[in-house]
Amino acid sequence: QVQLVESGGGLVQAGGSLRLSCAASGRSFSSYTMGWFRQAPGKEREFVAGIRWSGGITYYADSVKGRFTISRDNAKNTMYLQMDSLKPEDTAVYYCAARYRSALVTTSSYDYWGQGTQVTVSS
């Protein structure tokens, strides 16, 4: 099992940057596929970015490609989402998710979820 805690959200102006962190407390963090999702008011939760447990293969939603970068530091049991060139439409609650040795990254079929961190981008 794994417990996830997101941090780093906040209020920024359009064009600004934020770095989200997801700290995991469970064992064998390197064996978990990790992902970031977001949900805006009145909208469905959507996939943002993900990284496989093996090989470092990453995936991004079309809406964030070229602006967001996902990474992980297995020694620190932490995953990151670097968000640059933020837009008002990026405003949402961002969630961290994990699934043990999953080959599926972009779906919502994750076993563990954090409580979320609010990101608000003003125009």
Secondary structure, DSSP 8 states (H G I E B T S, - for coil): ---EEEE--EEEETT--EEEEEEE-SS-GGGEEEEEEEE-TTS--EEEEEE-SSTT-EEE-TTTTTTEEEEEEGGGTEEEEEE-S--GGG-EEEEEEEEET-S--SSS--SEE---EEEEEE-
